[in-house]
Amino acid sequence: MLTSLCMRRIITSNTHKLTFFHSSPKLEQQQPLTRTQLKTLVLNNYTNATNFTNLFQNVVASPSVLFTASHNISTTQNAPFHPYSLVQELRENRFDVAACCFTITQNGSSLVLPNLKLKVVIEAVRMVLEAVYDERFVTFCYGGRVGMGRHTAIRYLKNTLQNPTWWFTVRFKPHRFEHAHVEKLCFFVERKIKDCVFIDFIKRLFECKVLVIELGGNWLGKGLPQECGLCSILMNVYFDVFDKEIQETRLRENQENRELDMKMVGSGLGSDVFYKPVKVYAVRYLDEILVATSGGSKLLAMDLKMKVVKSLELGLSLRVDKLNTAIHSAVSEKIEFLGMELQAVLPSVLHPPMSEKAIRARKKYLRQKEVRAIEFRNARARNRRILGLKIFNHAYKKMKQSDGFKFDFSIENEVREIFKSWADEVVQEFLGSVDECQEWHRSLTAGDFLSLRHIRDQLPPDLVVAYDKFEEQVDKHLNPVKLRKVIEDKERKENQEEEQKYSKGTVEDLTRFCIKVDAPVGLIRKAVRLVAFTNHMGRPRPIDFLVALEDADIIKWYAGIARRWLDFFCCCHNFKVVKTIVSYHLRFSCILTLAEKHESTKREAIKHFSKDLKVYDMNGIDEIHFPTEKEVKMMGDRNLSDPKPVDGVLSLATVRLASDEPPTHCIAHFCDKTTTVFYRVRLLQNSLNVNPFEKWVQGMGVIHESLNQKCLPLCTNHIHDFYLGRITFQDIDLCGCRLTDDCCC
């Protein structure tokens, strides 16, 4: 479709991926280290003085550790090369960090990025820091840790935080780590790691600006290109002292308010007393901090807030936004945390009882179900009666026409089993009916003249005994009083359970508050309007700048946003609203975009692609990338992960270019394919001409504008993963290409 596009000539070295990797037959079969093996390797450098020494020379520069690091950041299944030359440079302390950095400058803003060689070393350092510190972090420290992501933090708040009264989130003014912060960070690291080379490497990363930690921004933990792989772990190390102080405060408050003094309450109250001890809760995800109190007054929350702000400003030299760090009532106000809205509500709000209309509908359904069961039972009895009569009629005719039946095989046992099963079912149905048992019991016990003594004396003893046994069996199986008593007991138990459930729910509503987590619907709808998924009336509309893409790429772009939103907000109480936005606004915006591209109507696009947005590959096999309506309905809070927000996918579009440039390597990590296509990066803020610091969605990250209009050579598999959000800019070696003078293609 694109016949002529002006693009900058991209000069890419076809061997840039292999400059520090050499093939090794032994190491091609080597497996990456497990966490246990890495931890053992790190502990081998642990001294009696409770410090680690020579970690950089003995662990980071280890071939197995570097191989594991390359495997971790690889976008392919195997990374079959091992960095021999890199090992020598690290062990001899000849590794030049500045030479491994690449600077992109545009419109006065610059971005320093590491090349693939430096990324491997950074990942190795991160692995070592994780092995040293992960078990030493407090339990409420989330982010940058295995199994400790956003959803795990939300689950902790739901299950642990009960009866919150006051809470606040700590907001930071936007500022970066300066020299003083770096020195303090290195001082904290030196407490456990006595390695000058290790500390010097971290300092050089800050000096070259390849490692930048900015608090108060919106790009940490979102997979944006300006985030380094060491940001999360180093931030946790920096905040570890603060976390320990909060932990001591929590333990002290819990210890002081652990037991209830019965003298203050009184001995006559008994079980009617509901005691709510004062507790302090805290959760930190990178630079987002939430502190809550339960059972305490607002003065306690204010005192706690002053201590937290003082510890951050004086102890860690951070700039706290005191205006936005405000105390809120947990019951009457919502608070934003981890991109979601939290509020304390009654348990009946999270699990509402059935309404009268729903109860009537359920009773109607049960009656209809019972009627259908009776009709089915009657039809089955009728069919069995007809079948039995046919069998007996056929057997009677055969007996009259011949002396008997002659078969090559015996079917007596099979027929006997069939009739026995029918008889058992009939008996069970009969014994389960109170009316029929009462009628037969009345018939069999009426006119009981054999119970008279002068009659029994005239009869044989065997007959009397047989009669008494018969009466016992009749009274045992057909007495309606016992059966009716069993049914009444069952109904009474059900009513008691319902009453207990109602009373328990009523007491909980009066004495307990739970955490409700909601997706910020207002911000999501603002993002939908900003990207122009909908018009001013809120109806889906096509997106013009996506018309230049292929059909499959358009669907993948929409699918990446849809799946990111669904994965991120699956733990929210109002997840149905997010499902509606995905199933309606995004799905039909994609259909309208495809219709505008092919100059057809919406109905024709639906007929061709279907509502599931099917596309066909080169072999004619259909592929579905966008979540189907059935798949969306089945989604819920089932997985506990750390999903990437939608920011990096929503604010980005890559357009395929028609180019006659020679084949080059794919710039995804450790991808050796040369069948690549050039894609131009188009950022949303530049396409809409919007200032991200003014008219932007609150809390939504922004990709660095220096990458706008840059061209990326990617293979088919990795552009597919890039559209769907499976890989980000952090999984791409942006240093693999250089831009020079303009020319036309």
C-alpha positions in Angstrom: 0.0 0.0 0.0 2.9 2.3 0.8 4.4 3.1 -2.6 6.9 5.8 -1.6 8.1 6.8 1.9 11.0 9.0 2.9 13.1 7.4 5.5 16.6 7.8 6.9 19.2 5.5 5.8 20.0 2.9 8.5 23.5 1.5 8.6 23.4 -1.6 10.6 26.4 -3.9 11.2 25.4 -7.5 10.5 28.0 -8.7 13.0 27.2 -6.4 15.9 25.6 -9.3 17.8 28.6 -11.5 17.6 31.4 -9.1 18.5 31.7 -10.6 22.0 30.2 -14.0 21.6 32.0 -17.1 20.4 30.5 -20.4 19.7 31.4 -23.3 21.9 30.3 -26.9 21.4 30.3 -27.6 25.1 28.5 -24.5 26.1 25.8 -24.8 23.4 24.5 -27.7 25.5 25.0 -25.8 28.8 21.9 -25.1 30.9 21.4 -21.8 32.7 21.9 -21.8 36.5 18.9 -22.3 38.8 18.2 -19.9 41.6 19.6 -22.5 44.1 22.9 -22.9 42.1 23.3 -19.1 41.8 22.7 -18.6 45.5 25.2 -21.3 46.3 27.8 -19.6 44.1 27.1 -16.3 45.8 27.3 -17.8 49.3 30.8 -19.2 48.5 32.0 -15.6 48.8 30.4 -15.0 52.2 32.9 -14.2 55.0 32.6 -14.5 58.7 32.2 -10.8 59.0 28.7 -11.0 57.6 29.8 -9.5 54.3 30.2 -10.7 50.7 33.5 -10.1 49.0 34.9 -10.4 45.4 31.4 -10.9 43.9 32.3 -9.0 40.7 35.4 -11.1 39.9 34.2 -14.5 41.2 30.4 -14.4 40.4 29.5 -11.6 37.9 32.5 -12.5 35.7 31.7 -16.2 35.9 31.0 -17.8 32.5 28.0 -19.7 33.9 26.5 -16.5 35.4 26.9 -14.5 32.2 25.4 -17.3 30.2 22.4 -17.4 32.6 22.1 -13.6 32.3 22.1 -13.8 28.5 19.5 -16.5 28.7 17.3 -14.4 30.9 17.2 -11.4 28.6 17.1 -13.5 25.4 13.9 -13.2 23.3 14.6 -16.6 21.8 14.4 -20.0 23.4 18.2 -20.6 23.3 21.1 -18.2 23.5 23.8 -20.5 22.0 26.8 -18.2 22.5 29.0 -17.6 25.4 30.9 -14.3 26.1 34.5 -15.5 26.4 36.0 -12.1 25.7 33.6 -10.4 28.0 34.7 -12.7 30.9 38.3 -11.7 30.4 37.4 -8.0 30.3 35.5 -8.2 33.5 38.1 -10.3 35.4 40.9 -8.0 34.3 38.8 -4.9 35.1 39.1 -3.6 31.5 35.4 -3.4 30.8 34.5 0.1 29.5 31.0 1.1 30.4 31.0 4.4 28.4 32.0 2.5 25.2 29.0 0.3 25.6 26.5 3.2 25.7 24.6 4.7 22.8 23.0 8.2 22.9 19.9 9.1 20.9 19.2 12.8 20.7 16.1 14.5 19.3 14.5 17.9 19.9 16.9 18.7 22.6 16.2 15.6 24.7 18.7 12.7 24.8 18.4 9.1 25.9 21.4 7.0 26.8 20.9 3.3 26.1 23.1 0.3 26.8 24.1 -2.1 24.1 23.5 -5.8 24.3 27.0 -6.4 25.8 26.3 -4.1 28.7 22.8 -5.5 29.2 24.2 -8.9 29.8 26.5 -7.5 32.5 23.7 -5.5 34.1 21.5 -8.6 34.2 24.3 -10.5 35.9 24.7 -7.8 38.5 20.9 -7.8 39.1 21.0 -11.6 39.6 23.8 -11.3 42.2 22.0 -8.5 44.0 18.8 -10.5 44.0 20.6 -13.5 45.5 22.1 -11.3 48.2 19.1 -9.1 49.2 15.9 -10.9 48.2 15.5 -12.9 51.5 16.6 -9.8 53.5 13.8 -7.5 52.2 10.7 -7.1 54.4 7.5 -8.9 53.5 5.6 -5.8 52.3 8.3 -4.9 49.7 6.9 -5.6 46.2 8.3 -5.0 42.7 11.5 -6.2 41.2 11.2 -9.5 43.0 10.1 -13.0 41.9 6.5 -13.7 42.8 6.1 -10.3 44.4 4.3 -8.3 41.8 1.3 -6.0 41.6 -1.4 -8.7 41.9 0.4 -10.2 44.9 0.3 -6.8 46.6 -3.4 -6.5 45.8 -4.1 -9.9 47.2 -2.2 -9.0 50.4 -4.4 -5.9 50.8 -7.6 -7.9 50.2 -6.7 -10.7 52.6 -4.8 -9.0 55.4 -5.9 -5.4 55.6 -9.2 -5.4 57.7 -11.1 -2.6 59.2 -8.9 0.2 57.9 -9.8 3.6 59.3 -7.2 6.0 57.9 -4.6 5.7 55.2 -2.3 7.7 53.0 0.0 7.3 50.0 3.4 8.9 49.8 3.8 11.0 46.7 7.2 12.2 45.5 8.1 15.3 43.6 9.6 14.4 40.2 13.3 14.2 40.7 16.2 12.0 39.7 18.9 10.4 41.8 21.7 12.8 42.2 25.3 12.4 43.3 24.3 12.4 47.0 21.7 9.7 46.4 24.1 7.6 44.5 26.7 7.8 47.3 24.1 6.9 49.9 23.0 4.0 47.7 26.5 2.7 47.4 27.0 3.1 51.1 23.9 0.9 51.7 25.3 -1.7 49.3 28.7 -1.7 51.0 27.1 -2.8 54.2 26.7 -6.2 52.7 29.0 -6.3 49.7 32.6 -5.4 50.4 33.7 -5.2 46.7 35.2 -2.0 45.3 34.9 -3.2 41.7 31.2 -4.0 42.2 30.4 -0.6 43.7 32.5 1.2 41.1 30.6 -0.5 38.3 27.3 0.8 39.7 28.7 4.3 40.0 29.9 4.2 36.4 26.4 3.3 35.3 25.0 6.4 37.0 27.8 8.6 35.6 27.1 7.5 32.0 23.4 8.0 32.6 22.6 4.6 31.4 21.1 3.9 34.9 18.6 6.6 35.8 16.3 6.4 38.8 13.6 9.0 38.8 11.0 9.2 41.6 7.6 10.7 41.1 7.6 9.7 37.4 5.3 7.3 35.7 7.7 4.9 33.9 9.1 2.6 36.6 8.0 -1.0 36.2 6.3 -0.4 32.9 8.8 -1.8 30.4 9.7 1.6 28.9 13.1 2.1 27.2 14.3 4.7 29.7 14.2 2.1 32.5 17.3 0.1 33.3 17.3 -3.5 34.5 18.9 -2.5 37.8 16.3 0.2 38.7 13.9 -2.0 40.6 16.5 -4.0 42.7 18.5 -0.9 43.5 15.4 1.0 44.6 14.5 -1.8 46.9 18.0 -1.7 48.4 17.8 2.1 48.8 14.4 1.9 50.6 15.4 -1.1 52.7 16.3 1.1 55.7 13.0 2.9 55.5 11.1 -0.5 55.2 12.8 -1.7 58.3 11.7 1.3 60.3 8.1 0.8 59.1 8.3 -2.8 60.1 9.5 -1.9 63.6 6.7 0.6 64.0 4.2 -2.1 62.9 5.5 -4.7 65.3 5.6 -2.1 68.2 2.0 -1.1 67.6 0.8 -4.7 67.3 2.7 -5.7 70.5 1.2 -2.8 72.5 -2.4 -3.6 71.4 -2.2 -7.4 71.2 -4.4 -8.4 74.2 -7.7 -7.1 75.5 -7.9 -5.9 79.1 -11.1 -7.5 80.4 -11.2 -5.1 83.4 -11.7 -2.2 81.2 -14.4 -3.9 79.2 -16.3 -5.5 82.1 -17.1 -9.1 82.9 -20.8 -9.0 82.0 -20.5 -8.3 78.3 -19.3 -11.7 77.3 -19.3 -12.5 73.5 -21.1 -9.2 72.6 -17.8 -7.3 72.7 -16.0 -6.8 69.4 -12.4 -5.8 70.0 -10.5 -4.0 67.2 -6.9 -3.6 68.1 -4.8 -0.8 66.7 -2.7 -2.1 63.8 -0.5 -0.5 61.2 -0.2 -1.9 57.6 2.2 -0.9 54.9 2.8 -1.8 51.2 5.5 -0.5 49.0 5.8 -1.2 45.3 9.0 0.5 44.0 8.3 4.2 44.7 4.6 3.8 45.5 4.0 3.6 49.3 0.7 2.9 51.1 0.4 3.2 54.9 -2.9 2.3 56.6 -4.1 2.2 60.2 -6.8 0.0 61.7 -8.7 0.8 64.9 -6.7 4.0 65.6 -7.6 7.6 65.6 -6.6 10.2 63.0 -4.0 11.6 65.4 -2.2 8.2 65.1 -2.3 8.4 61.3 -1.0 12.0 61.4 1.8 11.1 63.7 2.7 8.1 61.5 2.6 10.3 58.4 5.0 12.8 60.0 7.4 10.0 60.9 7.3 8.5 57.4 7.9 11.9 55.7 10.7 12.7 58.1 12.4 9.4 57.5 12.2 9.8 53.7 13.3 13.4 53.7 16.1 13.3 56.3 17.1 9.7 56.2 16.9 9.1 52.4 17.2 12.8 51.2 14.1 12.4 49.0 11.6 15.1 48.0 8.2 14.3 49.3 5.1 16.0 47.8 3.5 17.0 51.1 0.5 18.6 49.4 -0.6 15.3 47.8 0.6 13.1 50.6 -2.7 13.6 52.5 -4.6 11.4 55.0 -7.9 10.0 53.7 -10.7 8.2 55.4 -10.6 4.6 54.3 -14.4 4.3 54.4 -15.6 7.6 52.7 -12.8 8.3 50.3 -11.1 6.3 47.5 -7.3 6.3 47.2 -5.2 5.5 44.2 -2.5 2.9 44.5 -0.8 0.7 41.9 -2.9 2.2 39.2 -6.1 1.1 40.9 -8.6 2.6 43.3 -8.9 1.3 46.9 -11.8 1.8 49.3 -13.0 0.2 52.6 -16.5 -1.2 52.1 -18.9 -3.5 53.9 -18.6 -7.2 53.1 -22.1 -7.1 51.6 -20.8 -4.7 49.0 -18.2 -7.2 47.8 -20.6 -10.2 48.1 -24.1 -8.7 47.9 -27.0 -10.9 48.9 -29.6 -12.0 46.3 -32.2 -9.4 45.5 -35.9 -10.2 45.8 -36.1 -10.4 42.0 -33.2 -12.8 41.9 -34.8 -14.9 44.6 -38.1 -15.1 42.7 -36.2 -16.0 39.5 -34.3 -18.8 41.3 -37.5 -20.2 42.8 -39.1 -20.2 39.4 -36.1 -21.9 37.9 -36.2 -24.6 40.7 -39.9 -25.2 40.1 -39.4 -25.5 36.4 -36.5 -27.9 37.0 -38.6 -30.0 39.3 -41.4 -30.1 36.7 -39.0 -31.2 34.0 -37.7 -33.9 36.3 -41.2 -35.2 36.9 -42.0 -35.2 33.2 -38.7 -37.0 32.5 -39.5 -39.6 35.1 -43.0 -40.2 33.8 -41.8 -40.5 30.3 -39.1 -43.0 31.3 -41.7 -45.1 33.2 -44.0 -45.0 30.2 -41.3 -46.1 27.8 -40.2 -48.9 30.1 -43.8 -50.1 30.4 -44.2 -50.1 26.7 -40.8 -51.9 26.2 -41.7 -54.4 28.9 -45.0 -55.2 27.3 -43.3 -55.7 23.9 -40.8 -58.1 25.5 -43.4 -60.2 27.2 -45.7 -60.2 24.1 -42.8 -61.4 22.0 -41.8 -64.0 24.5 -45.4 -65.3 24.8 -45.7 -65.6 21.0 -42.5 -67.5 20.8 -43.6 -69.9 23.6 -46.8 -70.6 21.8 -45.2 -71.2 18.4 -42.4 -73.5 19.6 -41.3 -75.5 22.6 -39.0 -72.9 23.8 -36.2 -70.4 23.0 -33.0 -71.6 21.4 -30.0 -69.2 21.5 -26.4 -69.7 20.7 -25.6 -67.7 23.8 -27.3 -67.0 27.1 -28.9 -63.6 27.8 -30.7 -64.5 31.0 -28.3 -62.7 33.2 -28.3 -59.5 31.1 -32.1 -59.4 31.0 -32.3 -60.1 34.7 -29.9 -57.2 35.5 -31.8 -54.8 33.3 -35.1 -55.6 35.0 -33.5 -55.5 38.4 -32.1 -52.0 37.8 -35.6 -50.9 36.7 -37.2 -52.4 39.7 -34.7 -50.8 42.1 -35.3 -47.4 40.6 -39.1 -47.9 40.9 -38.8 -48.9 44.5 -36.5 -46.0 45.3 -38.9 -43.5 43.7 -41.9 -45.1 45.5 -40.2 -45.0 48.9 -39.2 -41.4 48.3 -42.9 -40.3 47.8 -44.7 -39.5 51.1 -48.2 -39.6 49.6 -47.8 -43.1 48.1 -46.2 -44.5 51.2 -49.0 -43.1 53.3 -51.7 -44.6 51.1 -50.1 -48.1 51.1 -49.4 -47.9 54.8 -53.1 -47.1 55.4 -54.2 -50.0 53.2 -51.9 -52.5 54.8 -52.6 -51.6 58.4 -56.4 -51.1 58.1 -58.7 -53.7 59.8 -55.9 -55.1 62.0 -57.9 -57.9 63.5 -54.9 -60.1 64.0 -53.7 -57.8 66.7 -56.5 -59.1 69.0 -55.4 -61.5 71.7 -58.3 -64.0 71.4 -57.7 -64.2 67.6 -54.0 -64.6 67.9 -54.4 -67.5 70.4 -56.4 -69.5 67.8 -53.9 -69.1 65.0 -50.7 -71.1 64.5 -47.6 -69.5 66.1 -45.7 -69.4 62.8 -48.5 -67.4 61.2 -48.5 -64.9 64.1 -44.7 -64.5 64.0 -44.8 -64.0 60.2 -47.5 -61.4 60.6 -45.6 -59.5 63.3 -42.5 -59.4 61.1 -44.6 -58.2 58.1 -46.0 -55.4 60.3 -42.5 -54.4 61.4 -41.3 -54.2 57.7 -44.4 -52.2 56.7 -43.9 -49.8 59.6 -40.2 -49.5 58.9 -40.4 -48.8 55.2 -43.9 -47.3 54.6 -44.6 -45.3 57.8 -45.1 -41.7 56.5 -44.4 -40.2 59.9 -40.7 -41.1 59.9 -40.2 -40.0 56.3 -42.0 -36.8 56.9 -39.9 -36.2 60.0 -36.7 -36.7 58.0 -37.9 -34.2 55.4 -38.9 -31.7 58.1 -35.5 -32.1 59.8 -33.8 -31.4 56.4 -35.9 -28.3 55.8 -35.3 -27.1 59.4 -31.5 -27.4 59.0 -31.6 -25.5 55.7 -33.6 -22.7 57.3 -31.2 -22.6 60.3 -28.2 -22.4 57.9 -29.9 -19.5 56.1 -30.6 -17.7 59.3 -27.1 -18.2 60.6 -25.7 -17.0 57.3 -27.9 -13.9 57.4 -27.0 -13.2 61.0 -23.3 -13.6 60.3 -23.5 -11.3 57.3 -25.4 -8.7 59.4 -22.9 -8.8 62.2 -20.0 -8.6 59.7 -21.6 -5.5 58.1 -21.8 -3.9 61.5 -18.3 -4.8 62.7 -16.0 -5.3 59.7 -14.7 -3.5 56.6 -13.0 -5.1 53.6 -10.9 -3.7 50.8 -12.6 -3.1 47.4 -10.3 -2.7 44.5 -11.7 -1.0 41.4 -10.2 -0.1 38.0 -10.1 3.6 37.4 -12.9 3.7 34.9 -12.6 7.5 34.4 -8.9 7.3 33.5 -9.5 4.3 31.2 -12.2 6.2 29.3 -10.0 9.2 29.1 -7.3 7.1 27.6 -9.8 5.6 25.2 -10.8 9.2 24.1 -7.2 10.3 23.9 -6.2 7.5 21.5 -9.5 8.2 19.6 -11.0 4.7 20.0 -14.3 6.6 20.4 -15.8 9.8 19.2 -17.2 12.7 21.3 -20.4 10.7 21.8 -18.5 7.6 23.2 -19.1 5.4 20.2 -16.3 3.4 18.5 -14.5 5.1 15.6 -11.6 4.1 13.3 -8.0 5.3 13.9 -6.6 6.9 10.8 -2.9 6.4 11.4 -3.3 2.6 11.6 -4.7 2.4 8.1 -1.1 2.1 6.8 -0.5 -1.2 8.7 -1.3 -4.7 7.4 -4.6 -6.3 8.5 -2.8 -8.7 10.9 -0.7 -5.8 12.4 -3.8 -3.7 13.0 -5.5 -6.6 14.8 -2.4 -7.4 16.8 -2.0 -3.7 17.9 -5.6 -3.7 19.2 -5.1 -7.2 20.8 -1.9 -6.0 22.6 -3.8 -3.2 24.3 -6.9 -5.4 25.0 -4.8 -8.2 26.6 -2.7 -5.7 28.7 -5.8 -4.1 30.1 -7.5 -7.4 30.8 -4.4 -8.9 32.5 -3.8 -5.7 34.5 -7.3 -5.2 35.9 -8.4 -8.8 36.3 -8.2 -8.5 40.1 -10.6 -5.5 40.2 -14.2 -5.6 41.5 -15.5 -3.7 38.5 -13.7 -5.9 36.0 -16.9 -6.2 34.0 -16.6 -2.5 33.0 -13.1 -3.2 31.6 -14.5 -6.2 29.8 -17.1 -4.0 28.2 -14.6 -1.5 27.0 -12.5 -4.2 25.5 -15.4 -6.2 24.0 -17.2 -3.2 22.6 -15.1 -0.1 22.1 -11.8 -1.7 21.2 -13.3 -4.6 19.1 -15.5 -2.4 17.0 -12.9 0.3 16.7 -10.7 -2.3 15.2 -13.5 -3.5 12.8 -14.1 0.1 11.7 -10.4 0.7 11.1 -10.3 -2.4 8.9 -13.4 -1.3 7.1 -12.0 2.2 6.4 -8.7 0.7 5.1 -10.6 -1.6 2.6 -13.2 1.1 1.9 -16.0 -1.2 2.9 -18.8 -1.1 5.5 -18.8 -2.4 9.0 -21.1 -5.3 8.1 -18.8 -6.4 5.3 -15.7 -6.2 7.6 -17.5 -8.3 10.2 -18.5 -10.8 7.5 -14.9 -11.1 6.3 -13.0 -11.0 9.6 -15.9 -12.1 12.0 -16.4 -10.6 15.4 -13.4 -12.6 16.7 -11.2 -10.8 14.1 -9.8 -13.8 12.4 -6.9 -13.5 10.0 -5.2 -16.1 7.8 -1.5 -16.8 7.6 0.5 -17.7 4.4 -0.7 -21.3 4.7 -4.4 -20.4 5.0 -4.6 -21.3 8.7 -6.8 -18.9 10.6 -5.3 -17.1 13.6 -7.1 -15.3 16.4 -5.1 -12.6 18.3 -7.8 -10.5 19.8 -9.5 -12.0 22.8 -12.8 -13.7 21.8 -16.1 -12.7 23.5 -16.2 -16.1 25.2 -12.6 -15.8 26.4 -13.3 -12.3 27.8 -16.4 -13.6 29.7 -14.4 -16.4 31.3 -11.6 -14.1 32.6 -11.3 -13.4 36.2 -9.1 -13.0 39.2 -7.2 -16.3 38.9 -3.6 -15.5 38.2 -1.1 -13.8 40.5 1.5 -12.1 38.3 3.1 -8.7 37.7 1.6 -7.6 34.4 3.0 -4.7 32.5 0.6 -1.7 32.2 -0.8 -0.8 28.9 1.2 2.5 28.7 4.0 1.2 26.5 1.6 -0.4 24.0 -1.1 2.2 24.0 1.2 5.2 23.2 3.1 3.4 20.4 2.5 2.4 16.8 5.0 0.9 14.4 4.5 1.3 10.7 6.0 -1.0 8.1 8.2 0.7 5.6 8.8 -0.2 1.9 12.6 -0.2 1.7 15.2 -1.6 -0.6 17.9 -1.7 2.1 20.0 -4.9 2.3 18.9 -7.6 4.8 20.1 -7.0 8.3 19.9 -8.8 11.7 16.9 -8.5 13.8 17.6 -6.2 16.8 15.7 -8.3 19.3 18.1 -9.8 21.9 20.0 -12.8 20.5 17.9 -13.1 17.4 20.1 -14.3 14.5 17.4 -13.9 11.7 18.3 -11.7 8.8 14.8 -11.7 7.1 13.8 -8.5 8.7 11.5 -5.6 7.8 12.0 -2.0 8.8 9.4 -0.4 11.0 9.1 3.2 11.9 8.2 4.2 15.5 5.3 6.7 15.9 4.6 7.9 19.4 1.2 8.9 20.4 2.1 12.2 22.1 3.9 13.4 18.9 1.1 12.2 16.6 -1.5 14.1 18.6 0.8 17.0 19.3 0.0 16.7 23.0 2.3 17.7 25.9 2.6 14.7 28.2 3.1 17.0 31.2 -0.2 18.9 30.6 -3.0 17.1 28.6 -2.3 13.5 29.5 -3.9 10.6 31.3 -3.0 10.8 35.0 -0.6 8.0 35.9 0.0 7.0 32.3 3.7 6.6 31.3 5.3 8.1 28.2 7.9 6.6 25.9 10.9 8.9 25.6 10.4 11.2 22.6 13.9 10.6 21.3 12.6 7.3 19.8 10.0 9.0 17.7 10.3 8.4 13.9 13.2 5.9 14.5 13.3 2.8 12.3 13.7 -0.7 13.8 14.6 -3.8 11.8 12.6 -6.7 13.2 11.8 -10.2 12.1 8.3 -11.5 11.7 8.2 -13.3 15.1 9.4 -10.4 17.1 7.3 -7.7 15.5 4.4 -10.1 16.3 5.4 -10.2 19.9 6.1 -6.4 19.9 2.6 -5.6 18.7 1.0 -8.0 21.3 3.1 -6.5 24.1 5.0 -9.7 24.9 8.3 -7.9 24.4 9.1 -4.3 25.0 11.8 -1.8 24.2 13.8 -3.3 27.0 14.0 -6.5 25.0 15.4 -4.8 21.9 19.0 -3.7 21.2 18.4 -0.1 20.0 22.1 0.3 19.7 22.2 -2.0 16.7 21.3 0.7 14.2 22.6 4.2 13.5 20.7 6.9 11.6 22.4 9.1 9.0 21.3 11.4 6.2 17.8 11.4 4.7 17.1 9.7 1.5 14.0 8.3 -0.3 13.2 4.7 -0.8 
